[in-house]
Amino acid sequence: MNFENLLTRIMNSDVNIRHSIVTDADGNILATNHREGVTNYLSPEETAASLQRAASSWKGRKELRPKIGDGLYAVAAFEKITRMTFPLGNDHLIFVSMGSDTVRADMHEGGQKQIVEHVLNILSRDPTKE
């Protein structure tokens, strides 16, 4: 799978996405896309540690799958950012970060719900949903 192309499509889906990252199941970064002009709040080491913790949490969610079904996404909201995590197949995760100080370019952009919907549609690989 072409992770770079996938991340570009995700970034292009909403102006409020700060960056997007694909990791393996252990949280190791495989591909990243960063919006031009956006400064990271975390150092590369802090980002890596945060992604590894989130990947570990996702493994725990997978253990509940037989009882509650497949995980679709998880949201972690902070004062400065909101990070959404989506499974990508069985072996990868996608992390999408948006700013809490959203910039609405029009009435169809900027909300967490819309970003979740956009990413889920892209991951469905159904071109009629994009």
N, C-alpha and C positions, 0 to 999 in steps of 0.2 A: 504494500500500500504506500502511496505517495503522501507521507505525512505533511510535507511542506505545502502541497497543493490544498490539502484538507484544511490546514491552519489558515491559509490565505482566504479560503472561502468563508471560514468562520469569522475571521477579522473583518472581511468585507460585508458581513451580514448586519453589523451594527456599529455606529461610530463611537459608542461608549465602551467597547471592548478595549482594554488596555494591552493585554497580551494573552496569548494562548500557547499551551505547551502540551506535547504528547510525551508520556512516560511509559516505561514498562510497568509490569505489575508490582515491582518493588519501589517505584517512584524515581527511577533513574531517567534523566532527561534524554529523549531521543530526537526531538525536534522542537523548535520554538519560533514564535512570530511575535514581534513587539511593535506596537504602534509608534510611529515616528513622533518624536517630541515628548514622549511620556517617560518620566523618570521612575525607576523602580524604588520602592520603599525598602525592600530587603536586599541584602548583599547576595551574591551568587551562592555563598555557603548557607545562608539562612533560607534562601529559596529552596535549595536542594533538600535541606533538613525538613522543611515544611511539606514538600511534596512527598517525601518518604513517609512522614507521619500520616498524611492523607491517604496514601496508597495502603498503608497498614490498616487504616480504618475501613477502607473499601474491601479489603480481604475479610474483615469481620462481618461486613454486610453480606458478602457472598455466602457465608456460612448459614445465614438465615433464609437463603433463597428457596429451599424446599417448602418452607412454611409461609413466606410472604411474597414470593415471586422475585423476578429479576429486579435489581436496582436500576432505576432510570437516570437519576442524577442526585447529587447532594449539594447543598448550599451552605457556605460558611460566610456570615456577614460580619464585617468589622467596621469601625468608624470611617476608615479611609477607603476600603475596597470591599467588594463582594466577590468571593471566589466560588465558582461552580465546577463540580467534578462530574464527568460523564464517563461511563465505561465505553471502551472501543474494542469490541470483540471480547474475548476471554483474557487476553494477555496485555492489554494496554489501557491507559486512561488519558482523557483529555481534561486539562485544567483551563478554565476561561476566567479571566479576571476583568471586572469592570469597576470603574470608580464609583464611590458612593456619592460624589458630587457630579451627577450625571449631566451631560450636555445634550439637551434635546434639540436636534436639528429640525425635526418636524414631529407631528403627533404620532408617527408610526415607529419612532425610534426611541431608545433610551431606557426602557423598562426591563427589569429582571425577567419578568414573565415572557416578554417578547424575545429576549436573548435565549432563554431556555428553549422556547419553541423553535427558533431559528436553528439552533445547534442540533436539537433532536431531529428536525427535518433533514438537515444535512447528513447526519449519521444514518438516517433510515435508507439512504441511497435511492430514494424514490424521487426522481426529478420533478414530479408533479407537485411535490410538497415544498420545494425551495422557493 
